[in-house]
Amino acid sequence: MKISSLTCPHCHAAYEIAESTSAVGAPGRVDCGICGTPLAAWSEPKLRAFRLVVPPEHKYPRVPAPAPLA
């Protein structure tokens, strides 16, 4: 099993992807569950599962780095 992560380029929802290295799946594609933007497409017979980890409305806002002390 190979685990990786992916972020939607449109709404920034975070996903985890589980890809089986032994089970055979089918070619396919998956769209973002939040905004519908295409996330991934594959032509090889791989078994993949996508899980929404953090929807955009629950992400913390980006905090700027503090200014260096003089």
N, CA, C and O atoms as CSV, one atom per row, in Angstrom:
chain,resi,resn,atom,element,x,y,z
A,1,MET,N,N,0.850,-1.171,0.000
A,1,MET,CA,C,0.000,0.000,0.000
A,1,MET,C,C,0.893,1.230,0.000
A,1,MET,O,O,1.835,1.334,0.785
A,2,LYS,N,N,0.583,2.145,-0.883
A,2,LYS,CA,C,1.316,3.402,-0.975
A,2,LYS,C,C,0.349,4.522,-0.599
A,2,LYS,O,O,-0.741,4.617,-1.163
A,3,ILE,N,N,0.746,5.372,0.354
A,3,ILE,CA,C,-0.081,6.481,0.813
A,3,ILE,C,C,0.582,7.782,0.390
A,3,ILE,O,O,1.779,7.977,0.603
A,4,SER,N,N,-0.199,8.666,-0.208
A,4,SER,CA,C,0.320,9.979,-0.589
A,4,SER,C,C,-0.766,11.018,-0.329
A,4,SER,O,O,-1.879,10.673,0.069
A,5,SER,N,N,-0.447,12.269,-0.552
A,5,SER,CA,C,-1.427,13.331,-0.323
A,5,SER,C,C,-1.549,14.191,-1.572
A,5,SER,O,O,-0.663,14.217,-2.426
A,6,LEU,N,N,-2.667,14.887,-1.651
A,6,LEU,CA,C,-2.982,15.712,-2.811
A,6,LEU,C,C,-3.842,16.867,-2.331
A,6,LEU,O,O,-4.681,16.699,-1.446
A,7,THR,N,N,-3.632,18.041,-2.916
A,7,THR,CA,C,-4.442,19.211,-2.600
A,7,THR,C,C,-5.142,19.666,-3.864
A,7,THR,O,O,-4.520,19.755,-4.923
A,8,CYS,N,N,-6.414,19.953,-3.765
A,8,CYS,CA,C,-7.184,20.435,-4.913
A,8,CYS,C,C,-6.607,21.779,-5.359
A,8,CYS,O,O,-6.434,22.677,-4.535
A,9,PRO,N,N,-6.307,21.928,-6.653
A,9,PRO,CA,C,-5.736,23.193,-7.122
A,9,PRO,C,C,-6.735,24.347,-7.095
A,9,PRO,O,O,-6.331,25.508,-7.148
A,10,HIS,N,N,-8.023,24.050,-7.014
A,10,HIS,CA,C,-9.034,25.109,-7.051
A,10,HIS,C,C,-9.463,25.565,-5.659
A,10,HIS,O,O,-9.395,26.755,-5.352
A,11,CYS,N,N,-9.905,24.630,-4.810
A,11,CYS,CA,C,-10.433,25.016,-3.489
A,11,CYS,C,C,-9.483,24.691,-2.337
A,11,CYS,O,O,-9.759,25.051,-1.193
A,12,HIS,N,N,-8.377,24.021,-2.620
A,12,HIS,CA,C,-7.337,23.701,-1.632
A,12,HIS,C,C,-7.767,22.676,-0.587
A,12,HIS,O,O,-7.197,22.634,0.503
A,13,ALA,N,N,-8.757,21.857,-0.900
A,13,ALA,CA,C,-9.132,20.761,-0.008
A,13,ALA,C,C,-8.007,19.731,-0.019
A,13,ALA,O,O,-7.416,19.467,-1.066
A,14,ALA,N,N,-7.712,19.154,1.131
A,14,ALA,CA,C,-6.622,18.185,1.252
A,14,ALA,C,C,-7.175,16.762,1.200
A,14,ALA,O,O,-8.188,16.456,1.828
A,15,TYR,N,N,-6.500,15.900,0.446
A,15,TYR,CA,C,-6.898,14.501,0.290
A,15,TYR,C,C,-5.726,13.586,0.596
A,15,TYR,O,O,-4.569,13.958,0.398
A,16,GLU,N,N,-6.030,12.386,1.080
A,16,GLU,CA,C,-5.060,11.301,1.172
A,16,GLU,C,C,-5.427,10.289,0.101
A,16,GLU,O,O,-6.606,10.030,-0.139
A,17,ILE,N,N,-4.420,9.719,-0.540
A,17,ILE,CA,C,-4.629,8.724,-1.584
A,17,ILE,C,C,-3.965,7.432,-1.139
A,17,ILE,O,O,-2.782,7.416,-0.799
A,18,ALA,N,N,-4.732,6.349,-1.141
A,18,ALA,CA,C,-4.197,5.016,-0.853
A,18,ALA,C,C,-4.181,4.255,-2.174
A,18,ALA,O,O,-5.216,4.104,-2.824
A,19,GLU,N,N,-3.002,3.779,-2.566
A,19,GLU,CA,C,-2.848,3.043,-3.820
A,19,GLU,C,C,-2.336,1.640,-3.513
A,19,GLU,O,O,-1.284,1.469,-2.897
A,20,SER,N,N,-3.084,0.658,-3.944
A,20,SER,CA,C,-2.695,-0.727,-3.706
A,20,SER,C,C,-1.572,-1.126,-4.648
A,20,SER,O,O,-1.608,-0.819,-5.839
A,21,THR,N,N,-0.584,-1.804,-4.110
A,21,THR,CA,C,0.516,-2.293,-4.946
A,21,THR,C,C,0.281,-3.735,-5.358
A,21,THR,O,O,1.019,-4.265,-6.189
A,22,SER,N,N,-0.744,-4.387,-4.786
A,22,SER,CA,C,-0.982,-5.793,-5.122
A,22,SER,C,C,-2.347,-6.036,-5.761
A,22,SER,O,O,-2.462,-6.901,-6.629
A,23,ALA,N,N,-3.372,-5.310,-5.364
A,23,ALA,CA,C,-4.713,-5.520,-5.928
A,23,ALA,C,C,-4.837,-4.802,-7.265
A,23,ALA,O,O,-4.303,-3.708,-7.451
A,24,VAL,N,N,-5.544,-5.427,-8.184
A,24,VAL,CA,C,-5.749,-4.840,-9.506
A,24,VAL,C,C,-7.048,-4.051,-9.500
A,24,VAL,O,O,-8.075,-4.527,-9.017
A,25,GLY,N,N,-6.992,-2.864,-10.031
A,25,GLY,CA,C,-8.179,-2.020,-10.121
A,25,GLY,C,C,-8.518,-1.780,-11.574
A,25,GLY,O,O,-8.428,-2.683,-12.406
A,26,ALA,N,N,-8.905,-0.564,-11.870
A,26,ALA,CA,C,-9.273,-0.194,-13.228
A,26,ALA,C,C,-8.823,1.239,-13.493
A,26,ALA,O,O,-8.628,2.011,-12.554
A,27,PRO,N,N,-8.657,1.600,-14.765
A,27,PRO,CA,C,-8.378,3.005,-15.071
A,27,PRO,C,C,-9.524,3.867,-14.555
A,27,PRO,O,O,-10.653,3.395,-14.426
A,28,GLY,N,N,-9.234,5.116,-14.263
A,28,GLY,CA,C,-10.301,5.967,-13.749
A,28,GLY,C,C,-9.878,7.403,-13.577
A,28,GLY,O,O,-8.794,7.813,-13.991
A,29,ARG,N,N,-10.747,8.146,-12.964
A,29,ARG,CA,C,-10.481,9.544,-12.622
A,29,ARG,C,C,-11.314,9.893,-11.407
A,29,ARG,O,O,-12.298,9.220,-11.103
A,30,VAL,N,N,-10.915,10.948,-10.713
A,30,VAL,CA,C,-11.644,11.381,-9.523
A,30,VAL,C,C,-11.707,12.908,-9.530
A,30,VAL,O,O,-10.757,13.589,-9.916
A,31,ASP,N,N,-12.853,13.419,-9.091
A,31,ASP,CA,C,-13.063,14.863,-8.990
A,31,ASP,C,C,-13.130,15.252,-7.522
A,31,ASP,O,O,-13.446,14.426,-6.666
A,32,CYS,N,N,-12.832,16.508,-7.237
A,32,CYS,CA,C,-12.891,17.025,-5.872
A,32,CYS,C,C,-14.326,16.929,-5.361
A,32,CYS,O,O,-15.267,17.307,-6.057
A,33,GLY,N,N,-14.481,16.431,-4.160
A,33,GLY,CA,C,-15.798,16.306,-3.546
A,33,GLY,C,C,-16.367,17.632,-3.079
A,33,GLY,O,O,-17.560,17.720,-2.790
A,34,ILE,N,N,-15.544,18.664,-2.999
A,34,ILE,CA,C,-15.994,19.977,-2.545
A,34,ILE,C,C,-16.415,20.849,-3.720
A,34,ILE,O,O,-17.513,21.406,-3.720
A,35,CYS,N,N,-15.537,20.973,-4.735
A,35,CYS,CA,C,-15.798,21.910,-5.832
A,35,CYS,C,C,-16.001,21.242,-7.193
A,35,CYS,O,O,-16.441,21.903,-8.133
A,36,GLY,N,N,-15.694,19.958,-7.320
A,36,GLY,CA,C,-15.899,19.257,-8.587
A,36,GLY,C,C,-14.756,19.351,-9.581
A,36,GLY,O,O,-14.862,18.814,-10.684
A,37,THR,N,N,-13.677,20.012,-9.226
A,37,THR,CA,C,-12.517,20.112,-10.103
A,37,THR,C,C,-11.860,18.741,-10.262
A,37,THR,O,O,-11.721,18.017,-9.276
A,38,PRO,N,N,-11.449,18.361,-11.487
A,38,PRO,CA,C,-10.732,17.079,-11.649
A,38,PRO,C,C,-9.445,17.063,-10.823
A,38,PRO,O,O,-8.633,17.985,-10.910
A,39,LEU,N,N,-9.262,16.000,-10.014
A,39,LEU,CA,C,-8.068,15.876,-9.183
A,39,LEU,C,C,-7.013,14.982,-9.820
A,39,LEU,O,O,-5.830,15.322,-9.834
A,40,ALA,N,N,-7.438,13.848,-10.343
A,40,ALA,CA,C,-6.474,12.891,-10.880
A,40,ALA,C,C,-7.159,11.995,-11.901
A,40,ALA,O,O,-8.364,11.749,-11.832
A,41,ALA,N,N,-6.362,11.513,-12.851
A,41,ALA,CA,C,-6.821,10.529,-13.830
A,41,ALA,C,C,-5.666,9.569,-14.064
A,41,ALA,O,O,-4.505,9.978,-14.061
A,42,TRP,N,N,-5.980,8.289,-14.268
A,42,TRP,CA,C,-4.938,7.292,-14.504
A,42,TRP,C,C,-5.446,6.279,-15.515
A,42,TRP,O,O,-6.635,5.963,-15.558
A,43,SER,N,N,-4.529,5.776,-16.325
A,43,SER,CA,C,-4.898,4.817,-17.371
A,43,SER,C,C,-4.453,3.400,-17.027
A,43,SER,O,O,-4.928,2.448,-17.645
A,44,GLU,N,N,-3.564,3.236,-16.068
A,44,GLU,CA,C,-3.114,1.906,-15.666
A,44,GLU,C,C,-4.140,1.270,-14.725
A,44,GLU,O,O,-4.873,1.992,-14.049
A,45,PRO,N,N,-4.209,-0.043,-14.667
A,45,PRO,CA,C,-5.199,-0.717,-13.814
A,45,PRO,C,C,-4.784,-0.723,-12.339
A,45,PRO,O,O,-4.389,-1.761,-11.807
A,46,LYS,N,N,-4.873,0.423,-11.690
A,46,LYS,CA,C,-4.495,0.560,-10.283
A,46,LYS,C,C,-5.734,0.739,-9.431
A,46,LYS,O,O,-6.710,1.350,-9.866
A,47,LEU,N,N,-5.700,0.212,-8.225
A,47,LEU,CA,C,-6.782,0.390,-7.266
A,47,LEU,C,C,-6.401,1.558,-6.367
A,47,LEU,O,O,-5.426,1.478,-5.620
A,48,ARG,N,N,-7.161,2.635,-6.434
A,48,ARG,CA,C,-6.864,3.841,-5.659
A,48,ARG,C,C,-8.102,4.275,-4.886
A,48,ARG,O,O,-9.228,4.150,-5.368
A,49,ALA,N,N,-7.877,4.781,-3.691
A,49,ALA,CA,C,-8.952,5.308,-2.856
A,49,ALA,C,C,-8.555,6.714,-2.414
A,49,ALA,O,O,-7.437,6.927,-1.945
A,50,PHE,N,N,-9.459,7.662,-2.562
A,50,PHE,CA,C,-9.230,9.054,-2.195
A,50,PHE,C,C,-10.090,9.377,-0.986
A,50,PHE,O,O,-11.268,9.021,-0.941
A,51,ARG,N,N,-9.496,10.058,0.004
A,51,ARG,CA,C,-10.228,10.428,1.212
A,51,ARG,C,C,-10.011,11.901,1.503
A,51,ARG,O,O,-8.873,12.363,1.577
A,52,LEU,N,N,-11.105,12.642,1.670
A,52,LEU,CA,C,-11.024,14.048,2.042
A,52,LEU,C,C,-10.542,14.132,3.480
A,52,LEU,O,O,-11.167,13.582,4.387
A,53,VAL,N,N,-9.435,14.818,3.683
A,53,VAL,CA,C,-8.845,14.914,5.024
A,53,VAL,C,C,-9.254,16.219,5.692
A,53,VAL,O,O,-9.730,16.207,6.827
A,54,VAL,N,N,-9.078,17.330,5.016
A,54,VAL,CA,C,-9.401,18.631,5.587
A,54,VAL,C,C,-10.119,19.472,4.529
A,54,VAL,O,O,-9.505,19.875,3.541
A,55,PRO,N,N,-11.398,19.737,4.724
A,55,PRO,CA,C,-12.070,20.627,3.786
A,55,PRO,C,C,-11.546,22.060,3.972
A,55,PRO,O,O,-11.080,22.407,5.058
A,56,PRO,N,N,-11.617,22.880,2.939
A,56,PRO,CA,C,-11.025,24.224,3.018
A,56,PRO,C,C,-11.545,25.079,4.163
A,56,PRO,O,O,-10.796,25.883,4.719
A,57,GLU,N,N,-12.816,24.920,4.526
A,57,GLU,CA,C,-13.364,25.778,5.583
A,57,GLU,C,C,-12.824,25.428,6.965
A,57,GLU,O,O,-13.026,26.194,7.907
A,58,HIS,N,N,-12.144,24.291,7.112
A,58,HIS,CA,C,-11.574,23.911,8.407
A,58,HIS,C,C,-10.060,24.083,8.479
A,58,HIS,O,O,-9.455,23.794,9.511
A,59,LYS,N,N,-9.447,24.548,7.402
A,59,LYS,CA,C,-8.003,24.774,7.431
A,59,LYS,C,C,-7.692,26.061,8.194
A,59,LYS,O,O,-8.460,27.022,8.166
A,60,TYR,N,N,-6.558,26.052,8.867
A,60,TYR,CA,C,-6.117,27.266,9.528
A,60,TYR,C,C,-5.600,28.242,8.482
A,60,TYR,O,O,-5.025,27.820,7.479
A,61,PRO,N,N,-5.794,29.537,8.699
A,61,PRO,CA,C,-5.249,30.506,7.749
A,61,PRO,C,C,-3.716,30.516,7.815
A,61,PRO,O,O,-3.124,30.230,8.856
A,62,ARG,N,N,-3.101,30.844,6.705
A,62,ARG,CA,C,-1.639,30.896,6.644
A,62,ARG,C,C,-1.154,32.038,7.522
A,62,ARG,O,O,-1.645,33.161,7.405
A,63,VAL,N,N,-0.198,31.764,8.397
A,63,VAL,CA,C,0.360,32.753,9.303
A,63,VAL,C,C,1.704,33.208,8.766
A,63,VAL,O,O,2.572,32.375,8.504
A,64,PRO,N,N,1.899,34.526,8.593
A,64,PRO,CA,C,3.188,34.984,8.078
A,64,PRO,C,C,4.310,34.756,9.087
A,64,PRO,O,O,4.086,34.755,10.297
A,65,ALA,N,N,5.502,34.564,8.573
A,65,ALA,CA,C,6.673,34.377,9.443
A,65,ALA,C,C,6.961,35.680,10.180
A,65,ALA,O,O,6.789,36.766,9.626
A,66,PRO,N,N,7.401,35.566,11.432
A,66,PRO,CA,C,7.717,36.794,12.183
A,66,PRO,C,C,8.940,37.488,11.582
A,66,PRO,O,O,9.817,36.856,10.993
A,67,ALA,N,N,8.963,38.798,11.755
A,67,ALA,CA,C,10.095,39.597,11.277
A,67,ALA,C,C,11.336,39.245,12.096
A,67,ALA,O,O,11.235,38.985,13.295
A,68,PRO,N,N,12.499,39.236,11.458
A,68,PRO,CA,C,13.740,38.945,12.208
A,68,PRO,C,C,14.006,40.028,13.247
A,68,PRO,O,O,13.723,41.208,13.040
A,69,LEU,N,N,14.563,39.581,14.375
A,69,LEU,CA,C,14.908,40.524,15.446
A,69,LEU,C,C,16.172,41.258,15.080
A,69,LEU,O,O,17.111,40.675,14.538
A,70,ALA,N,N,16.190,42.528,15.376
A,70,ALA,CA,C,17.367,43.332,15.042
A,70,ALA,C,C,18.318,43.431,16.191
A,70,ALA,O,O,19.362,44.074,16.075
